[in-house]
Amino acid sequence: MRFRRLLPAALLALSSLAAAEVRLPALISDHMVLQRETSVALWGWADPGEEVQVAVSWLAGHAAVTADAEGRWRVEVETGAAGGPYSIRFAASNQIEIEDVVFGEVWVCSGQSNMEWSFDACRPLYEDLKTKANHPKLRLFNVQNVFAPAPREDCSGNWAACTPENLGSFSAVAYFYGLELLTALDVPIGLISSNWGGTVAESWTSEETIRDWPDFADALRRVKTQREDPDIAESRRLRTLESWWKKTDAEDRGITESWASPEYDSGVWPTMDVPNNWADLSLARFDGLVWMRKQVEIPDGWVGQTLKLELGAIDDMDRTYFNGVPVGGYEDAGSWQTPRTYEVPAELVKQGSNLIAVRVYDSGGAGGLVGQKEAIAISASDSSRSIPLAGAWQYQPSTRQQDLANWPDGDKIHQNYPTALFNGMIAPLTNFAIRGAIWYQGESNRNRPTQYQTLFPAMIADWRAHWGRGDFPFYFVQIAPFRYNSDRGQAAELREAQTMALEVPNTGMAVTMDIANPDDIHPKNKLDVGKRLALWALAKTYGQEISTWSGPLLREMKIEGDTIRLYFDHVGEGLVLEEAQPHFRIAGPTKRFVEAKAWIDGETIVVRGEACPVPRAVRYAWGAADEGTLKNAAGLPAPPFRTDDWQDLASGQ
């Protein structure tokens, strides 16, 4: 309910308060940041027809509002210049006092795993920066991961001032972005981190928008089934999931050859250091089932006791054995960041050497035991002593992903269903006034780049419509170079779709072609990502005098005899081209691209190929793992591009 009437402050104390207990959403809590110098909503719930009174310390008087037939109420108040702290009092039959409220700049930080990637997950980078991360003006709000078949009105999370203690689990990209704004603007900064690894753009988009795509019609019908009859949907899903695992077990060499048994001889298996996300191993491009084994010496005093086995997070799923007997496991989607803690029954514990075996199912991307080193241990129930389990583990691949049946969705939705994350993690935020959003996602839509050309802009428009705040700034990160399995140009085309999204008003793109690790889909350099996003915001949103905030963007090309000349925007103080691996290719009327030489000529790039005397088109950094070599003098790289969309190559025009 929209209400802006102010009443004399004295009436608050004299009013006869109603019997309802006022309730507030998680976003309206101590330490929150309200968007400065605008109208902001304060909302919550009470009994239908009950009066709620709201008093804010920065304005005289108070507002009174009546909850509607569904118990919802809402008032709007004006905020002032950056500063604080202020307080807010909500009163019905109970009274809630919100303290340490400040006015500043509020940004939503969303996407998949590279946005979700926490500060601590970047170790060993940034340890020195973490110790200095005491920033009272920088406030953090982590939205708990949840998907839903219908829009939720609230989320789980809390506001907290940035300290070394609470920074570790927060998005590294978001933190570095916020720190840049804090340093440049010297106003309170509020960061709302709402992200989930491995997710697709359609899951972050509302039904009002996504229903326009016939591709998602079947999935939306499942969402509807889950919304209207969840018990039946869950029963069907569990039966299908059980059948899938039975079939998978029958095809798993680890099961048929008893790799979990202490009697099995794994002496020839290779070893890896745990924790490890497999990026630096022969498993870097392996998806499917992998078995891991470790022998642990159990002290005599622990025999006959129940033990606690902690393995940290496992990407994606696991079944864990102790001395050949299953003791736990997460064999359902969505648990790749869930720390594993299992109870080992006393009757399985023997004196001396005991075997821990873990079957890991990695459905895509990185995999393995990926938690923190100190969180991987085994301990006795009656002792504070624990035995570390980090270090060398044996491993052996079993069944490849392509040899397994498709993952059973059943009728229950998960985080990658259309609308699921919008409903669970975006809808609860849309009442809260924000300045804008930053976004890092795209890897999970890589195989559908043409669809992404329209889906991504539609998602941006969808968010803006639900916030009702015009064309708020939306700055995003282009996906980084990575050696995707069997890539046939989809990665480059997805990056192209992201570049095309710059045509959407009030957007900007941070390019990461030069700060990635082609063998790791989660490059740890998040500092430069945050800084590059902040350049767009500081230049375009806050109007600071920044000469260069983007890498070179191709504007046009001209054919000049046996060469092609390329013209760019955002050249800044000049172009820079690393010649070792320039990643330029050129094609003629045959449409066959060959290697080319490229050089700088003023503010242009000239490209020539010895094997292409009649050039018609150029591609730059079109390989999935090609790293950026073309930059401007500010060190900002150009995104990949191609010109062959602009011409009819067959006719030689």
C-alpha positions as CSV (number, residue, x, y, z in Angstrom):
1,M,0.0,0.0,0.0
2,R,1.4,3.4,-1.0
3,F,1.0,6.1,1.8
4,R,2.9,9.3,2.3
5,R,0.8,11.2,4.9
6,L,2.7,12.6,7.8
7,L,1.0,13.1,11.2
8,P,2.1,15.1,14.3
9,A,4.7,13.2,16.3
10,A,2.8,13.6,19.5
11,L,0.0,11.5,18.2
12,L,2.3,8.4,18.1
13,A,2.4,8.2,21.9
14,L,-1.3,9.0,22.3
15,S,-2.6,6.6,19.7
16,S,-4.5,3.5,20.7
17,L,-2.3,0.8,19.1
18,A,-4.0,-2.1,17.3
19,A,-3.6,-5.7,18.4
20,A,-1.5,-6.8,15.4
21,E,2.2,-7.3,15.6
22,V,4.0,-5.5,12.9
23,R,6.6,-7.5,11.0
24,L,9.4,-6.3,8.7
25,P,11.3,-7.8,5.8
26,A,14.9,-8.8,6.2
27,L,16.1,-5.8,4.2
28,I,14.6,-3.3,6.7
29,S,16.9,-3.9,9.6
30,D,19.7,-2.4,11.7
31,H,22.7,-1.1,9.7
32,M,20.8,-0.8,6.4
33,V,21.6,1.7,3.7
34,L,18.8,3.6,2.2
35,Q,19.2,5.2,-1.3
36,R,20.0,8.9,-0.7
37,E,17.9,11.8,-2.0
38,T,14.9,9.9,-3.3
39,S,11.6,8.4,-2.2
40,V,12.1,5.0,-0.5
41,A,9.6,2.4,0.5
42,L,9.2,1.0,4.0
43,W,6.9,-2.0,4.1
44,G,5.9,-5.0,6.0
45,W,3.0,-7.0,7.4
46,A,0.3,-6.9,10.1
47,D,-3.2,-8.2,10.5
48,P,-5.6,-7.1,7.8
49,G,-7.2,-3.7,8.6
50,E,-4.7,-2.9,11.4
51,E,-3.0,0.4,11.6
52,V,0.8,0.7,11.6
53,Q,2.6,3.9,12.5
54,V,6.0,4.7,11.2
55,A,8.3,7.4,12.6
56,V,11.7,8.3,11.0
57,S,14.2,10.3,12.9
58,W,15.2,12.5,10.0
59,L,11.7,13.9,9.5
60,A,9.2,15.5,11.9
61,G,6.0,13.6,12.5
62,H,5.1,10.1,11.6
63,A,3.0,8.2,9.0
64,A,0.0,6.0,9.7
65,V,-1.0,3.3,7.2
66,T,-3.6,0.5,7.3
67,A,-2.7,-3.0,6.3
68,D,-4.7,-4.2,3.3
69,A,-6.8,-7.4,3.1
70,E,-3.7,-9.6,2.8
71,G,-1.9,-7.9,5.7
72,R,0.5,-5.9,3.6
73,W,1.3,-2.2,4.3
74,R,3.7,0.2,2.7
75,V,4.7,3.9,3.3
76,E,7.1,6.0,1.3
77,V,9.4,8.6,2.8
78,E,12.0,11.0,1.4
79,T,15.6,10.6,2.2
80,G,18.2,13.3,2.2
81,A,21.9,13.7,1.5
82,A,24.3,11.0,2.3
83,G,24.9,10.5,6.1
84,G,23.4,9.2,9.3
85,P,23.0,7.4,11.5
86,Y,19.3,7.6,11.8
87,S,16.6,5.4,13.4
88,I,13.1,4.2,12.4
89,R,10.3,3.2,14.7
90,F,7.4,0.9,13.6
91,A,4.5,0.5,16.0
92,A,1.3,-1.6,16.1
93,S,0.6,-3.7,19.2
94,N,4.3,-4.2,19.3
95,Q,7.1,-1.8,18.5
96,I,10.3,-2.3,16.4
97,E,13.2,0.1,16.5
98,I,15.7,0.1,13.6
99,E,19.0,1.7,14.4
100,D,22.1,2.8,12.6
101,V,20.3,3.6,9.3
102,V,22.4,5.6,6.8
103,F,21.7,7.3,3.5
104,G,24.0,6.4,0.6
105,E,24.3,4.4,-2.6
106,V,22.6,1.0,-2.9
107,W,23.6,-1.6,-5.6
108,V,22.3,-5.1,-6.3
109,C,25.1,-7.5,-7.2
110,S,23.9,-10.6,-9.0
111,G,24.8,-13.4,-11.4
112,Q,26.3,-16.9,-11.2
113,S,29.4,-18.3,-9.6
114,N,31.9,-15.6,-10.6
115,M,29.8,-13.1,-8.9
116,E,29.1,-15.4,-6.0
117,W,32.8,-16.3,-5.7
118,S,33.6,-15.2,-2.1
119,F,36.6,-13.2,-0.9
120,D,38.0,-16.2,0.9
121,A,37.7,-18.4,-2.2
122,C,40.3,-16.1,-3.9
123,R,43.0,-17.3,-1.5
124,P,45.9,-16.9,-1.4
125,L,45.2,-13.5,-3.1
126,Y,44.1,-10.5,-1.0
127,E,45.0,-11.8,2.4
128,D,46.7,-8.5,3.2
129,L,43.7,-6.6,2.0
130,K,41.3,-8.6,4.1
131,T,43.0,-7.5,7.4
132,K,42.4,-3.9,6.4
133,A,38.8,-4.3,5.5
134,N,37.2,-2.3,8.3
135,H,34.8,0.0,6.5
136,P,31.9,1.2,8.6
137,K,30.4,3.0,5.7
138,L,30.4,-0.1,3.5
139,R,27.4,-2.2,4.4
140,L,26.9,-5.8,3.1
141,F,23.7,-7.9,2.7
142,N,23.9,-11.5,1.5
143,V,20.7,-12.9,0.2
144,Q,20.4,-16.6,1.1
145,N,20.1,-18.9,-1.9
146,V,16.5,-20.0,-2.5
147,F,14.4,-20.8,-5.5
148,A,10.6,-20.6,-5.6
149,P,7.7,-21.4,-8.0
150,A,6.0,-18.1,-7.1
151,P,7.4,-14.6,-6.2
152,R,8.4,-14.4,-2.5
153,E,7.8,-11.3,-0.4
154,D,10.8,-11.7,1.8
155,C,14.3,-13.2,1.8
156,S,16.8,-14.3,4.4
157,G,19.8,-12.1,5.2
158,N,21.0,-9.2,7.3
159,W,22.9,-6.0,7.0
160,A,26.4,-5.7,8.4
161,A,29.2,-3.2,8.3
162,C,32.2,-4.5,6.4
163,T,34.8,-6.1,8.7
164,P,37.5,-8.8,8.0
165,E,35.3,-11.2,9.9
166,N,32.2,-10.9,7.7
167,L,33.9,-10.2,4.4
168,G,35.2,-13.7,3.9
169,S,31.9,-15.2,2.7
170,F,30.8,-12.1,0.6
171,S,31.2,-11.7,-3.1
172,A,34.7,-10.6,-4.0
173,V,33.6,-8.8,-7.2
174,A,30.9,-6.9,-5.3
175,Y,33.3,-5.9,-2.5
176,F,35.9,-4.5,-4.8
177,Y,33.3,-2.7,-6.7
178,G,31.8,-1.2,-3.5
179,L,35.2,-0.3,-2.2
180,E,36.0,1.7,-5.3
181,L,32.7,3.6,-5.0
182,L,33.4,4.2,-1.3
183,T,36.9,5.6,-2.0
184,A,35.8,7.8,-4.8
185,L,32.5,9.1,-3.4
186,D,33.0,9.0,0.3
187,V,29.4,8.2,1.0
188,P,27.9,5.1,2.6
189,I,27.6,2.2,0.1
190,G,25.1,-0.6,0.4
191,L,25.7,-3.9,-1.5
192,I,23.0,-6.5,-1.8
193,S,24.6,-9.7,-3.0
194,S,22.0,-12.0,-4.6
195,N,23.7,-14.7,-6.8
196,W,23.9,-18.4,-7.3
197,G,26.6,-20.4,-9.1
198,G,25.9,-22.3,-12.3
199,T,22.6,-20.5,-13.0
200,V,21.0,-19.3,-16.3
201,A,19.6,-15.9,-17.1
202,E,16.0,-17.2,-17.6
203,S,15.9,-18.3,-13.9
204,W,16.6,-14.6,-12.9
205,T,13.7,-13.3,-15.1
206,S,10.1,-13.0,-14.1
207,E,7.2,-14.9,-15.6
208,E,5.7,-11.8,-17.1
209,T,8.7,-11.6,-19.4
210,I,9.8,-15.2,-19.8
211,R,6.4,-16.4,-20.9
212,D,7.1,-14.7,-24.3
213,W,9.7,-17.4,-25.1
214,P,8.2,-20.6,-26.5
215,D,11.5,-22.3,-25.6
216,F,10.6,-22.1,-22.0
217,A,6.9,-23.2,-22.2
218,D,7.4,-26.7,-20.9
219,A,9.6,-25.6,-18.0
220,L,7.0,-22.9,-17.1
221,R,4.3,-25.6,-17.0
222,R,6.5,-27.5,-14.4
223,V,6.8,-24.3,-12.4
224,K,3.1,-24.0,-12.4
225,T,2.7,-27.6,-11.3
226,Q,5.2,-27.1,-8.5
227,R,3.3,-23.9,-7.4
228,E,-0.1,-25.5,-7.4
229,D,0.6,-29.1,-6.3
230,P,4.1,-29.4,-4.8
231,D,3.5,-32.7,-3.0
232,I,2.7,-34.6,-6.2
233,A,5.6,-32.9,-8.0
234,E,8.1,-33.9,-5.3
235,S,6.9,-37.5,-5.1
236,R,7.3,-37.9,-8.9
237,R,10.8,-36.3,-8.8
238,L,12.1,-38.5,-6.0
239,R,11.0,-41.6,-7.8
240,T,12.7,-40.5,-11.0
241,L,15.8,-39.5,-9.1
242,E,16.0,-42.8,-7.3
243,S,15.7,-44.6,-10.7
244,W,18.5,-42.4,-12.2
245,W,20.9,-43.2,-9.4
246,K,20.2,-47.0,-9.7
247,K,21.0,-46.9,-13.4
248,T,24.1,-44.7,-12.8
249,D,25.4,-47.1,-10.1
250,A,25.1,-50.0,-12.5
251,E,27.3,-48.2,-15.0
252,D,29.8,-46.9,-12.5
253,R,33.1,-48.9,-12.4
254,G,33.7,-47.6,-8.9
255,I,30.5,-49.5,-7.7
256,T,31.0,-52.6,-9.8
257,E,34.7,-52.9,-8.8
258,S,34.2,-51.9,-5.1
259,W,36.4,-48.9,-5.1
260,A,35.1,-47.8,-1.7
261,S,36.3,-51.1,-0.1
262,P,39.5,-51.1,2.0
263,E,40.4,-54.4,0.2
264,Y,40.5,-52.7,-3.2
265,D,44.1,-52.0,-4.3
266,S,44.3,-48.4,-5.5
267,G,48.1,-48.2,-5.4
268,V,48.4,-47.0,-9.0
269,W,45.9,-44.2,-8.7
270,P,47.3,-40.7,-9.1
271,T,47.1,-38.2,-6.2
272,M,45.9,-34.6,-5.8
273,D,46.1,-32.1,-3.0
274,V,42.8,-31.4,-1.3
275,P,41.1,-28.9,-1.3
276,N,41.3,-28.5,-5.1
277,N,38.8,-27.6,-7.7
278,W,40.5,-29.8,-10.3
279,A,41.4,-26.8,-12.5
280,D,45.1,-27.7,-12.5
281,L,44.7,-31.4,-13.0
282,S,44.0,-33.8,-15.8
283,L,40.4,-33.6,-14.5
284,A,40.2,-29.9,-15.6
285,R,38.1,-30.9,-18.6
286,F,36.4,-34.0,-17.1
287,D,32.8,-34.0,-16.1
288,G,31.2,-37.1,-14.6
289,L,32.0,-39.5,-11.7
290,V,35.3,-39.4,-10.0
291,W,36.3,-41.5,-6.9
292,M,38.6,-40.2,-4.2
293,R,40.3,-42.2,-1.4
294,K,42.3,-41.4,1.7
295,Q,43.6,-43.6,4.4
296,V,43.5,-42.1,8.0
297,E,45.1,-43.5,11.1
298,I,42.5,-43.6,13.9
299,P,44.0,-43.3,17.5
300,D,43.3,-46.2,19.8
301,G,41.2,-44.0,22.1
302,W,38.7,-43.3,19.3
303,V,37.8,-46.9,18.6
304,G,34.3,-47.6,19.7
305,Q,33.2,-43.9,19.4
306,T,31.0,-42.2,16.9
307,L,33.2,-39.9,14.7
308,K,32.4,-36.6,12.9
309,L,33.6,-36.5,9.3
310,E,33.8,-33.0,7.8
311,L,34.7,-32.7,4.1
312,G,33.8,-29.0,3.4
313,A,31.9,-28.2,0.2
314,I,31.9,-30.7,-2.7
315,D,31.2,-29.7,-6.2
316,D,28.6,-30.9,-7.2
317,M,27.4,-34.0,-5.4
318,D,28.8,-36.8,-3.4
319,R,28.3,-40.2,-1.8
320,T,30.8,-40.8,1.1
321,Y,31.9,-44.1,2.5
322,F,33.9,-45.1,5.6
323,N,35.5,-48.5,5.4
324,G,33.3,-49.4,2.5
325,V,30.0,-48.4,4.1
326,P,28.0,-45.3,3.0
327,V,27.9,-42.7,5.8
328,G,26.3,-39.8,3.9
329,G,25.9,-37.9,0.7
330,Y,24.3,-35.1,-1.2
331,E,22.9,-36.6,-4.4
332,D,20.6,-33.9,-5.6
333,A,21.2,-30.6,-7.5
334,G,22.0,-27.3,-5.8
335,S,24.4,-28.5,-3.1
336,W,27.8,-27.6,-4.6
337,Q,28.5,-25.0,-1.9
338,T,27.0,-27.0,1.0
339,P,29.6,-28.1,3.6
340,R,29.5,-31.8,4.2
341,T,29.3,-33.1,7.8
342,Y,28.7,-36.8,8.3
343,E,28.4,-39.1,11.3
344,V,30.5,-42.3,11.3
345,P,28.9,-45.0,13.4
346,A,31.1,-46.4,16.1
347,E,30.9,-50.0,14.7
348,L,32.7,-48.9,11.5
349,V,35.7,-47.5,13.3
350,K,38.7,-49.8,13.7
351,Q,42.1,-49.4,15.2
352,G,44.9,-48.2,12.8
353,S,44.2,-47.5,9.2
354,N,40.7,-46.6,8.0
355,L,39.5,-45.7,4.5
356,I,37.5,-42.7,3.5
357,A,36.1,-42.9,0.0
358,V,34.1,-40.2,-1.8
359,R,32.4,-40.6,-5.1
360,V,32.1,-37.1,-6.6
361,Y,29.6,-36.3,-9.3
362,D,30.7,-33.2,-11.2
363,S,28.0,-32.3,-13.7
364,G,29.9,-29.4,-15.3
365,G,32.7,-26.8,-14.8
366,A,35.0,-27.3,-11.8
367,G,34.6,-30.1,-9.4
368,G,36.0,-31.8,-6.3
369,L,36.4,-31.0,-2.6
370,V,36.5,-27.3,-2.8
371,G,36.0,-26.1,0.8
372,Q,38.4,-24.5,3.1
373,K,41.5,-26.5,4.2
374,E,40.6,-26.2,7.9
375,A,37.1,-27.5,7.3
376,I,38.3,-30.9,6.1
377,A,38.9,-33.1,9.1
378,I,37.7,-36.0,11.2
379,S,37.2,-35.9,15.0
380,A,35.8,-38.0,17.9
381,S,32.6,-37.0,19.6
382,D,34.1,-36.9,23.1
383,S,37.2,-34.9,22.2
384,S,38.1,-31.5,20.8
385,R,41.0,-33.1,18.9
386,S,40.7,-33.6,15.2
387,I,42.8,-35.1,12.5
388,P,43.2,-32.9,9.4
389,L,42.2,-34.6,6.1
390,A,43.5,-31.9,3.7
391,G,46.5,-32.9,1.7
392,A,47.1,-35.8,-0.6
393,W,44.1,-37.9,-1.8
394,Q,44.1,-40.6,-4.4
395,Y,41.6,-40.1,-7.3
396,Q,40.4,-42.1,-10.3
397,P,37.8,-41.0,-12.9
398,S,35.0,-43.5,-13.5
399,T,32.1,-42.6,-15.8
400,R,32.1,-39.5,-18.1
401,Q,29.1,-37.2,-18.2
402,Q,28.3,-38.0,-21.8
403,D,28.0,-41.7,-20.9
404,L,25.3,-40.9,-18.2
405,A,21.6,-40.4,-18.8
406,N,20.3,-36.9,-18.7
407,W,19.8,-35.5,-15.2
408,P,16.2,-36.2,-14.0
409,D,14.3,-33.0,-13.5
410,G,11.0,-34.7,-12.6
411,D,8.2,-32.3,-11.9
412,K,10.1,-30.4,-9.2
413,I,11.9,-27.2,-10.2
414,H,15.4,-26.3,-9.3
415,Q,17.4,-23.1,-9.4
416,N,17.8,-23.3,-13.2
417,Y,14.1,-23.3,-14.0
418,P,12.8,-20.1,-15.6
419,T,11.6,-17.6,-13.0
420,A,12.9,-19.7,-10.1
421,L,15.6,-17.3,-8.9
422,F,13.7,-14.2,-9.8
423,N,10.9,-15.5,-7.5
424,G,13.2,-16.5,-4.7
425,M,16.0,-13.9,-4.7
426,I,15.0,-10.9,-6.8
427,A,11.3,-10.3,-6.2
428,P,11.8,-9.8,-2.4
429,L,14.2,-7.0,-3.2
430,T,12.2,-4.9,-5.7
431,N,10.5,-2.7,-3.1
432,F,13.9,-1.6,-1.9
433,A,15.2,1.6,-3.6
434,I,18.5,1.0,-5.4
435,R,20.8,3.1,-7.6
436,G,21.5,0.2,-10.0
437,A,22.8,-3.3,-10.5
438,I,26.0,-5.1,-11.4
439,W,25.9,-8.5,-13.1
440,Y,28.3,-11.4,-13.8
441,Q,26.7,-14.3,-15.6
442,G,26.6,-16.0,-19.0
443,E,28.7,-19.1,-18.7
444,S,25.6,-21.3,-18.2
445,N,23.9,-19.8,-21.2
446,R,27.0,-20.3,-23.4
447,N,25.4,-23.0,-25.6
448,R,22.5,-20.7,-26.5
449,P,24.2,-17.5,-27.6
450,T,21.6,-16.5,-30.2
451,Q,18.8,-16.7,-27.6
452,Y,21.0,-14.7,-25.2
453,Q,21.0,-11.8,-27.6
454,T,17.4,-11.1,-26.8
455,L,17.0,-12.9,-23.4
456,F,19.7,-10.8,-21.6
457,P,18.3,-7.4,-22.7
458,A,14.8,-8.7,-21.8
459,M,16.0,-9.6,-18.3
460,I,17.5,-6.1,-17.8
461,A,14.2,-4.5,-18.9
462,D,12.3,-6.9,-16.6
463,W,14.3,-5.9,-13.6
464,R,13.9,-2.2,-14.3
465,A,10.1,-2.7,-14.7
466,H,9.7,-4.5,-11.4
467,W,11.8,-1.9,-9.5
468,G,9.8,0.8,-11.2
469,R,12.8,3.1,-11.2
470,G,13.2,3.9,-14.9
471,D,16.3,2.7,-16.7
472,F,18.6,2.4,-13.6
473,P,22.3,1.7,-14.4
474,F,23.0,-2.0,-15.2
475,Y,26.7,-2.8,-15.6
476,F,27.9,-6.3,-16.4
477,V,31.0,-8.5,-16.9
478,Q,31.8,-10.3,-20.1
479,I,32.6,-13.9,-19.5
480,A,36.3,-14.7,-19.3
481,P,38.5,-16.9,-21.6
482,F,38.1,-20.6,-20.7
483,R,38.8,-23.9,-22.5
484,Y,35.3,-25.2,-22.7
485,N,34.8,-28.8,-23.8
486,S,33.8,-29.1,-27.5
487,D,33.4,-25.4,-28.0
488,R,32.4,-24.6,-31.6
489,G,32.3,-20.9,-31.3
490,Q,29.6,-20.6,-28.7
491,A,31.8,-18.9,-26.1
492,A,32.7,-16.1,-28.6
493,E,29.1,-15.8,-29.7
494,L,28.0,-15.5,-26.1
495,R,30.5,-12.7,-25.6
496,E,29.3,-11.1,-28.8
497,A,25.7,-11.2,-27.4
498,Q,27.0,-9.5,-24.3
499,T,28.7,-6.8,-26.3
500,M,25.4,-6.3,-28.3
501,A,23.7,-5.6,-24.9
502,L,25.6,-2.4,-24.8
503,E,22.9,-1.1,-27.1
504,V,20.5,-1.2,-24.2
505,P,20.4,2.4,-22.6
506,N,22.4,3.0,-19.5
507,T,24.5,-0.2,-19.6
508,G,28.2,-0.9,-19.5
509,M,30.5,-3.9,-19.8
510,A,33.7,-4.8,-18.0
511,V,35.9,-6.9,-20.2
512,T,38.1,-9.6,-18.6
513,M,39.9,-11.1,-21.6
514,D,43.3,-10.2,-20.1
515,I,42.8,-11.2,-16.4
516,A,41.5,-14.7,-16.7
517,N,42.9,-18.2,-16.4
518,P,41.9,-20.3,-19.5
519,D,42.2,-23.4,-17.4
520,D,39.9,-22.1,-14.6
521,I,36.4,-21.0,-15.2
522,H,36.6,-19.1,-11.9
523,P,39.7,-16.8,-12.3
524,K,40.7,-15.5,-8.9
525,N,41.5,-11.9,-10.0
526,K,38.3,-10.3,-8.8
527,L,39.9,-7.0,-7.8
528,D,40.3,-5.8,-11.4
529,V,36.8,-7.0,-12.3
530,G,35.3,-4.9,-9.5
531,K,37.5,-1.9,-10.5
532,R,36.4,-2.1,-14.1
533,L,32.8,-2.2,-13.2
534,A,33.3,0.8,-10.9
535,L,34.9,2.8,-13.8
536,W,31.6,2.6,-15.7
537,A,29.6,3.7,-12.6
538,L,31.9,6.5,-11.6
539,A,32.0,7.9,-15.2
540,K,28.4,7.3,-16.3
541,T,26.3,7.2,-13.1
542,Y,28.2,9.7,-10.9
543,G,29.7,12.0,-13.6
544,Q,33.3,11.9,-12.4
545,E,36.0,13.1,-14.8
546,I,37.4,9.8,-16.0
547,S,38.9,9.9,-19.4
548,T,38.7,6.2,-20.2
549,W,36.2,3.7,-18.6
550,S,35.9,1.1,-21.4
551,G,38.2,-0.9,-23.5
552,P,38.3,-0.3,-27.3
553,L,34.9,-1.1,-29.0
554,L,34.9,-1.8,-32.7
555,R,33.0,0.9,-34.6
556,E,33.6,0.1,-38.3
557,M,36.0,-1.5,-40.8
558,K,37.2,-0.5,-44.2
559,I,38.8,-2.8,-46.9
560,E,41.9,-1.2,-48.3
561,G,43.4,-3.5,-51.0
562,D,44.8,-6.6,-49.3
563,T,44.3,-5.2,-45.8
564,I,41.4,-4.3,-43.5
565,R,41.4,-1.2,-41.3
566,L,39.5,-1.3,-38.0
567,Y,38.2,1.8,-36.2
568,F,37.3,1.9,-32.5
569,D,35.6,3.9,-29.9
570,H,37.1,4.3,-26.4
571,V,40.7,4.5,-27.8
572,G,41.6,6.9,-25.0
573,E,45.2,7.9,-25.2
574,G,46.0,5.3,-27.8
575,L,45.9,1.6,-28.7
576,V,48.2,-1.1,-27.4
577,L,48.7,-4.5,-29.2
578,E,50.7,-7.3,-27.8
579,E,52.2,-9.0,-30.8
580,A,53.1,-12.4,-29.4
581,Q,49.6,-13.8,-29.8
582,P,47.5,-11.1,-31.4
583,H,44.5,-13.5,-32.1
584,F,43.5,-11.8,-35.3
585,R,42.2,-13.9,-38.2
586,I,41.1,-12.8,-41.7
587,A,38.9,-14.3,-44.4
588,G,38.1,-13.7,-48.0
589,P,35.2,-14.7,-50.2
590,T,35.7,-18.4,-49.4
591,K,34.8,-17.6,-45.7
592,R,37.9,-19.6,-44.5
593,F,39.6,-17.7,-41.7
594,V,43.4,-17.8,-41.6
595,E,46.0,-16.3,-39.3
596,A,46.7,-12.6,-39.8
597,K,49.2,-10.0,-38.8
598,A,47.9,-6.9,-37.2
599,W,49.5,-3.5,-36.3
600,I,48.6,-0.2,-35.0
601,D,48.3,2.8,-37.3
602,G,47.3,5.9,-35.4
603,E,44.0,5.2,-33.7
604,T,43.3,2.2,-36.0
605,I,44.3,-1.4,-36.4
606,V,45.4,-2.7,-39.8
607,V,45.0,-6.5,-40.4
608,R,46.6,-8.5,-43.3
609,G,46.9,-12.2,-44.0
610,E,49.5,-13.7,-46.3
611,A,47.1,-16.4,-47.4
612,C,44.2,-14.0,-48.0
613,P,44.9,-11.5,-50.8
614,V,41.2,-10.5,-51.1
615,P,40.1,-9.9,-47.5
616,R,36.5,-9.5,-46.6
617,A,36.2,-10.0,-42.8
618,V,38.2,-10.1,-39.6
619,R,37.8,-11.9,-36.3
620,Y,39.6,-11.1,-33.1
621,A,40.0,-13.4,-30.1
622,W,37.3,-15.7,-31.4
623,G,38.6,-18.8,-29.7
624,A,37.0,-19.8,-26.4
625,A,40.3,-19.5,-24.5
626,D,41.9,-16.6,-26.5
627,E,43.3,-14.0,-24.1
628,G,43.1,-10.3,-24.8
629,T,46.0,-8.6,-26.5
630,L,44.3,-5.5,-27.8
631,K,43.9,-2.7,-25.2
632,N,43.9,1.0,-24.9
633,A,46.6,2.9,-23.0
634,A,44.5,2.7,-19.8
635,G,45.0,-1.0,-19.9
636,L,41.4,-1.8,-20.6
637,P,41.0,-4.7,-23.2
638,A,38.8,-4.9,-26.2
639,P,36.1,-7.5,-26.3
640,P,36.2,-10.2,-29.0
641,F,34.6,-9.2,-32.3
642,R,33.9,-10.3,-35.8
643,T,33.0,-8.3,-38.9
644,D,31.6,-11.1,-41.0
645,D,28.0,-10.5,-39.8
646,W,28.2,-7.1,-41.7
647,Q,28.8,-8.5,-45.2
648,D,27.7,-11.1,-47.7
649,L,31.0,-13.0,-47.9
650,A,29.8,-15.3,-50.6
651,S,29.4,-12.4,-53.1
652,G,32.7,-10.9,-52.1
653,Q,31.0,-7.6,-51.2
